[in-house]
């Protein structure tokens, strides 16, 4: 019990990596851990437990955003008879992104003074409260229109802020580990998107294509979304607390060089070479200093998501089947369910997320993984060429001026598959390059670099959202 009290008090106290993590280890484990730490030998990650916990954290990272967007039918019903009935998703996006970016900037600026573990635990706890709050309001049919819109916007802004603290804390920690663990986080994010897209298309297939769902069915569907999010958040919170006592996690979170120096001092080893014990000069680590070392990687990961969000989903969701909307004057009488607009668009979301997930798994193959910043920058820039190709697909819009050149559903989906796979692949390569960079010589630098890369990713999403309006005007 005393060990647990010591652990909790240290987690809630500012500091980079509480030494009291070791207090949760048994005496035998602690002795073995001390020997491995001094020798610089990392312990095993049994059953890849730490890896899978990072995958789960990645899945929970963007859960609030995914859930609020997926429950769009529920919110459209609640915001009926208000000016926000057709524009609430734009407000969701604007408020979530603005709150996230502002909090990201503050979290990055104050990272040296804060405890990343406290931030992660508090963020998950607040998300739990937010999901509970929204679940309580689902059965209350009188809580609608303006008051419910303001209440929802408060929760959207709040979860945008917690997502930033959560994301920057997880990426800062994972950047100290081998690159495989950063890939786990990226895969978890794609896994969550795939699950949401799959649930959306299944709901669409289960519904009647000719009738509107009743209010009770809408409420049940929304309750299911929010309850699932709550359960995943609670599991993520519990798994993160369990992560803090894993020897493998503690080893990488502690500065091993500090232990080596302490051990050498205690042993009074006169034959020790000071240059070998202190290979890196003590110096202040600054955001600007680390940014200069990773500037091309930071640019590359931001640009990957600028290009992606510029067309997905603002343009891709407007692309409809050429069988349902032929460019000629052919009259369409009857279509298979998969080619009808609602399923076709839902299926495109599923294809994007599945291929994005596959792309994030590709770096696990050795010959598909590389870390040279110049090459990653080139790949990131090359994806720009895909934007005009989407514009000449079968985009259905009243103000469309461009001709339909890619007049094939198969060609469109192949283009979408290439686009989403490259998004996951190049984005993951950029993030995974951090642990392998020789210019980052200390765990603290790697943590800060991971936080900067996380901010760059979020910045790319925000800029991509703005660019989507520009690209939309080109249709």
C-alpha positions in Angstrom: 0.0 0.0 0.0 2.8 2.4 0.8 4.4 1.7 -2.6 1.1 2.6 -4.3 0.8 5.8 -2.3 4.3 6.8 -3.2 3.6 6.1 -6.8 0.4 8.1 -7.0 2.0 11.1 -5.2 4.9 11.2 -7.7 2.6 10.9 -10.7 0.7 13.9 -9.6 3.9 15.9 -8.9 5.6 17.7 -11.8 8.6 15.9 -13.1 9.7 14.0 -16.3 9.9 10.4 -15.1 9.1 9.7 -11.4 11.7 7.5 -9.9 9.0 6.0 -7.7 7.8 3.9 -10.7 10.3 1.5 -9.4 8.4 1.3 -6.1 5.7 -0.8 -7.8 8.2 -3.4 -8.8 8.8 -6.4 -6.5 12.2 -6.6 -4.7 13.5 -9.3 -7.1 12.3 -7.4 -10.2 13.9 -4.2 -8.8 17.2 -5.9 -8.3 17.1 -7.3 -11.9 16.0 -3.9 -13.2 18.9 -2.1 -11.5 21.4 -4.6 -13.0 20.0 -4.2 -16.5 19.8 -0.4 -16.2 23.4 -0.1 -15.2 24.5 -2.4 -17.9 22.4 -0.5 -20.4 20.5 -3.7 -21.4 16.7 -3.1 -22.0 14.4 -5.7 -20.4 12.0 -7.7 -22.6 8.6 -6.5 -23.5 6.7 -9.7 -22.7 4.0 -10.6 -25.3 4.6 -7.1 -26.8 2.4 -5.8 -24.0 3.8 -2.3 -24.1 3.5 -2.2 -27.9 -0.2 -3.1 -27.7 -0.9 -0.6 -25.0 0.5 2.0 -27.2 -1.7 0.8 -30.0 -4.7 1.1 -27.7 -3.6 4.7 -26.7 -3.4 5.6 -30.4 -7.0 4.3 -30.9 -8.3 6.3 -28.0 -6.4 9.4 -29.0 -8.9 10.7 -31.6 -11.9 8.9 -30.2 -13.8 12.1 -29.1 -13.5 13.6 -32.6 -14.5 10.3 -34.3 -17.5 9.8 -32.1 -18.9 13.4 -32.4 -18.6 13.2 -36.2 -20.1 9.7 -36.5 -23.2 10.6 -34.4 -24.0 13.3 -37.0 -27.6 12.1 -37.5 -28.3 12.4 -33.8 -26.9 15.9 -33.6 -28.7 17.0 -36.8 -32.0 15.8 -35.1 -31.2 17.7 -31.9 -30.2 20.9 -33.8 -33.2 21.0 -36.0 -35.1 24.3 -36.3 -31.8 26.1 -35.6 -29.4 27.8 -38.0 -26.8 25.1 -37.1 -28.8 22.2 -38.5 -26.7 21.9 -41.7 -23.5 23.6 -40.6 -22.9 22.0 -37.1 -20.1 19.8 -38.5 -18.2 22.9 -39.6 -18.6 24.3 -36.1 -17.4 21.0 -34.7 -14.3 21.0 -36.9 -13.5 24.7 -36.2 -13.9 24.6 -32.4 -12.2 21.2 -32.0 -9.2 22.3 -34.2 -8.9 25.7 -32.6 -9.1 24.3 -29.1 -6.6 21.6 -30.0 -4.0 23.8 -31.6 -4.1 26.4 -28.8 -3.7 23.7 -26.2 -1.0 22.0 -28.2 1.0 25.2 -28.3 0.7 25.6 -24.5 1.5 22.0 -23.8 4.6 22.1 -26.0 5.8 25.4 -24.4 5.2 24.1 -20.8 6.4 20.5 -21.4 9.7 20.8 -19.4 7.7 22.0 -16.3 4.9 19.4 -16.6 4.5 15.7 -15.8 3.4 13.9 -19.0 1.9 11.1 -17.0 -0.4 13.5 -15.1 -1.5 15.0 -18.4 -2.4 11.7 -20.0 -4.3 10.4 -16.9 -6.1 13.7 -16.5 -7.0 13.9 -20.2 -8.5 10.4 -20.1 -10.4 11.1 -16.9 -11.9 14.3 -18.4 -12.8 12.5 -21.6 -14.6 9.9 -19.4 -16.6 12.7 -17.7 -17.4 14.2 -21.1 -18.7 10.9 -22.5 -20.8 10.3 -19.4 -22.3 13.8 -19.7 -23.3 13.4 -23.3 -24.8 10.0 -22.6 -26.9 11.4 -19.8 -28.5 13.9 -22.2 -29.3 11.4 -25.0 -32.7 10.3 -23.5 -33.7 13.9 -22.6 -35.7 14.8 -25.6 -36.5 18.3 -24.2 -32.8 19.3 -24.2 -32.6 20.4 -27.8 -31.9 23.3 -30.2 -29.7 26.3 -29.0 -29.1 25.1 -25.4 -28.0 21.7 -26.6 -25.8 23.2 -29.3 -23.9 25.3 -26.8 -23.6 22.4 -24.4 -22.2 20.2 -27.2 -19.8 22.9 -28.4 -18.5 23.1 -24.8 -17.8 19.3 -24.8 -16.2 19.5 -28.3 -13.9 22.3 -27.2 -13.1 20.5 -24.0 -12.2 17.2 -25.6 -10.2 19.1 -28.3 -8.0 20.4 -25.5 -7.7 17.1 -23.7 -6.8 15.4 -27.0 -3.8 17.7 -27.3 -2.5 17.0 -23.8 -3.1 13.3 -24.3 -1.5 13.2 -27.8 1.6 15.2 -26.8 2.1 13.1 -23.7 1.9 9.8 -25.5 4.1 10.8 -28.4 6.7 12.3 -26.1 6.9 9.0 -24.2 6.9 6.8 -27.3 9.7 8.8 -28.9 12.1 7.4 -26.3 11.4 3.8 -27.4 12.4 1.9 -30.6 10.6 3.1 -33.7 8.2 0.1 -33.6 6.3 1.7 -30.7 5.6 5.0 -32.5 4.3 2.9 -35.3 2.0 1.2 -32.8 0.4 4.6 -32.0 0.0 5.5 -35.6 -1.7 2.1 -36.3 -4.0 2.6 -33.3 -5.2 5.9 -34.8 -6.0 4.2 -38.1 -7.6 1.3 -36.4 -10.0 3.6 -34.6 -10.9 5.3 -37.9 -11.5 2.0 -39.5 -13.8 0.9 -36.7 -15.9 4.1 -36.9 -16.1 3.8 -40.7 -17.2 0.2 -40.5 -19.9 0.9 -37.9 -21.1 3.8 -40.1 -21.5 1.6 -43.3 -23.2 -1.2 -41.3 -25.7 1.3 -39.9 -26.4 2.6 -43.4 -26.9 -1.0 -44.7 -29.2 -1.9 -41.9 -31.4 1.2 -42.4 -34.0 1.4 -45.1 -32.9 3.4 -48.1 -36.4 4.8 -48.7 -37.4 5.9 -45.2 -36.0 8.1 -42.5 -35.1 6.5 -39.1 -37.3 7.4 -36.2 -36.1 9.4 -33.3 -35.9 6.4 -31.0 -33.6 4.6 -33.4 -31.4 7.7 -33.7 -31.1 7.9 -29.9 -30.2 4.2 -29.5 -27.5 4.5 -32.2 -26.0 7.6 -30.5 -26.1 5.9 -27.1 -24.2 3.0 -28.6 -21.5 5.3 -30.0 -21.1 7.2 -26.8 -21.1 4.0 -24.6 -18.5 2.4 -26.8 -16.3 5.5 -26.5 -16.7 5.5 -22.8 -15.7 1.8 -22.4 -12.6 2.3 -24.7 -11.6 5.4 -22.7 -11.8 3.5 -19.4 -9.8 0.6 -20.8 -7.2 3.0 -22.1 -6.9 4.7 -18.7 -6.5 1.4 -16.9 -3.9 0.1 -19.5 -1.9 3.3 -19.2 -1.7 3.0 -15.4 -0.6 -0.6 -15.9 2.0 0.6 -18.4 3.6 2.8 -15.8 4.8 -0.3 -13.8 6.2 -2.2 -16.7 10.0 -2.7 -16.4 10.3 -2.2 -20.2 8.5 1.1 -20.0 10.5 2.3 -16.9 13.8 1.5 -18.5 13.2 3.7 -21.5 11.6 6.5 -19.5 14.5 6.8 -17.2 17.8 8.4 -18.3 20.1 5.4 -18.3 23.2 7.5 -18.5 22.3 9.0 -15.1 22.3 5.6 -13.5 25.5 4.7 -15.1 27.2 7.8 -13.8 25.8 7.3 -10.4 27.0 3.7 -10.3 30.4 4.7 -11.4 30.6 7.4 -8.8 29.6 5.0 -6.0 32.2 2.4 -7.2 34.9 5.1 -7.3 36.3 3.6 -10.5 39.6 5.4 -11.0 40.1 3.6 -14.3 36.9 5.0 -15.8 37.3 7.4 -18.7 35.3 10.6 -18.0 34.7 11.0 -21.7 33.1 7.6 -21.9 30.9 8.3 -18.8 29.9 11.7 -20.0 29.8 11.5 -23.7 27.3 14.3 -24.1 27.9 17.8 -22.6 25.2 19.1 -20.4 23.3 21.8 -22.2 19.9 23.4 -22.1 17.4 21.7 -24.4 15.1 24.2 -26.2 12.2 23.8 -28.6 13.9 25.9 -31.2 17.1 23.9 -30.9 15.4 20.6 -31.4 13.2 22.0 -34.2 16.3 22.9 -36.1 17.4 19.3 -35.9 14.1 17.8 -37.2 12.8 20.7 -39.3 12.5 18.6 -42.5 10.7 15.8 -40.7 8.4 18.3 -39.0 7.6 19.9 -42.4 7.1 16.5 -44.1 4.6 15.1 -41.5 2.7 18.4 -41.6 2.6 18.5 -45.4 1.4 14.9 -45.6 -1.7 15.8 -43.7 -2.2 19.1 -45.4 -2.5 17.3 -48.7 -4.8 14.6 -47.3 -7.2 16.9 -45.5 -7.3 19.3 -48.5 -9.3 16.7 -50.4 -10.5 14.1 -47.8 -13.4 14.2 -47.1 -14.4 17.6 -48.5 -13.9 16.5 -52.2 -13.9 12.7 -51.9 -17.3 12.7 -50.2 -18.7 14.5 -53.3 -17.6 11.8 -55.6 -20.5 9.5 -56.5 -20.8 6.4 -58.6 -20.6 6.9 -62.4 -23.5 4.4 -62.6 -25.7 6.5 -60.4 -24.6 9.9 -61.8 -23.4 9.3 -65.4 -21.7 12.2 -67.2 -24.1 11.5 -70.1 -27.8 11.9 -70.2 -28.5 8.2 -69.5 -31.6 7.7 -67.3 -30.8 5.5 -64.3 -33.7 3.3 -63.3 -32.4 0.9 -60.6 -29.1 0.5 -58.9 -27.5 -2.1 -56.6 -27.5 -0.9 -53.0 -23.7 -0.5 -52.9 -23.8 2.1 -55.7 -26.5 4.3 -54.1 -25.1 7.5 -52.8 -25.2 6.9 -49.0 -23.5 3.5 -49.2 -21.0 4.6 -51.9 -19.8 7.5 -49.7 -19.7 5.3 -46.6 -17.8 2.7 -48.4 -15.2 5.3 -49.5 -14.6 6.2 -45.9 -14.1 2.5 -45.1 -11.7 2.1 -48.0 -9.7 5.1 -47.0 -9.3 4.1 -43.3 -8.5 0.4 -44.1 -5.8 1.4 -46.6 -4.5 4.1 -44.3 -4.1 1.4 -41.6 -2.3 -0.8 -44.1 0.0 2.1 -44.9 0.9 2.5 -41.2 1.8 -1.2 -41.0 4.1 -1.1 -44.0 7.1 0.4 -42.0 7.2 -2.9 -40.0 8.7 -4.4 -43.2 12.5 -3.5 -43.1 12.9 -2.7 -46.8 9.9 -0.3 -46.7 11.3 1.6 -43.8 13.8 4.4 -44.1 14.5 7.6 -42.1 16.4 9.9 -44.5 14.7 13.3 -44.1 15.3 14.5 -47.7 13.7 11.3 -49.1 10.7 11.6 -46.8 10.3 15.3 -47.8 10.3 14.3 -51.4 7.7 11.7 -50.9 5.5 14.1 -48.9 5.7 16.7 -51.7 5.0 14.2 -54.4 1.6 13.5 -53.0 0.5 16.9 -54.2 0.0 15.5 -57.7 -3.0 13.5 -56.5 -5.1 16.6 -55.7 -6.0 17.5 -59.4 -6.8 13.8 -60.1 -9.6 13.8 -57.5 -11.0 17.0 -59.0 -11.5 15.3 -62.4 -13.3 12.3 -60.8 -17.1 12.1 -60.9 -17.7 15.0 -58.4 -21.4 15.7 -58.0 -21.8 19.4 -57.1 -24.1 22.2 -58.4 -21.3 24.6 -59.0 -19.0 22.0 -60.8 -17.1 23.4 -63.8 -14.3 20.8 -64.4 -15.0 17.9 -66.8 -15.2 14.3 -65.6 -12.0 12.6 -66.9 -11.8 9.6 -64.5 -15.1 8.2 -65.5 -14.7 4.9 -63.7 -15.6 3.8 -60.2 -12.8 1.2 -60.2 -10.2 3.9 -61.2 -11.5 6.2 -58.5 -11.2 3.6 -55.8 -7.7 2.6 -57.0 -6.7 6.3 -56.7 -8.3 6.5 -53.3 -6.4 3.4 -52.2 -3.1 4.8 -53.3 -3.8 8.1 -51.7 -4.7 6.7 -48.3 -2.0 4.0 -48.2 0.7 6.7 -49.0 -0.8 8.9 -46.2 -0.4 6.2 -43.6 3.0 5.0 -44.9 4.8 8.4 -45.3 3.2 9.9 -42.2 4.3 6.9 -40.1 7.8 7.0 -41.6 8.2 10.6 -40.5 7.1 9.9 -37.0 9.2 6.7 -36.7 12.3 8.5 -37.8 12.7 10.3 -34.5 14.1 7.5 -32.3 16.7 6.7 -35.0 18.0 10.3 -35.5 21.7 10.5 -34.5 21.4 14.2 -33.9 19.0 13.6 -31.0 21.5 12.4 -28.3 19.4 12.3 -25.1 16.0 10.9 -24.1 14.9 14.4 -23.3 15.6 15.6 -26.8 13.7 12.6 -28.2 10.7 13.4 -26.0 10.7 17.0 -27.1 11.1 16.0 -30.7 8.2 13.6 -30.4 6.0 16.5 -29.0 7.1 18.8 -31.8 6.2 16.2 -34.4 2.9 15.7 -32.8 2.2 19.4 -33.0 3.3 19.5 -36.6 0.8 16.7 -37.4 -2.0 18.7 -35.7 -0.8 21.9 -37.5 -1.0 20.0 -40.8 -4.6 18.9 -40.1 -5.6 22.5 -39.3 -3.9 24.0 -42.4 -5.4 21.2 -44.5 -8.8 22.1 -43.3 -8.3 25.7 -44.5 -6.9 24.5 -47.8 -10.0 22.3 -48.3 -12.0 25.4 -48.9 -9.5 26.5 -51.6 -9.6 23.1 -53.3 -13.4 23.0 -53.1 -13.6 26.3 -54.9 -11.6 24.8 -57.8 -14.2 22.1 -58.5 
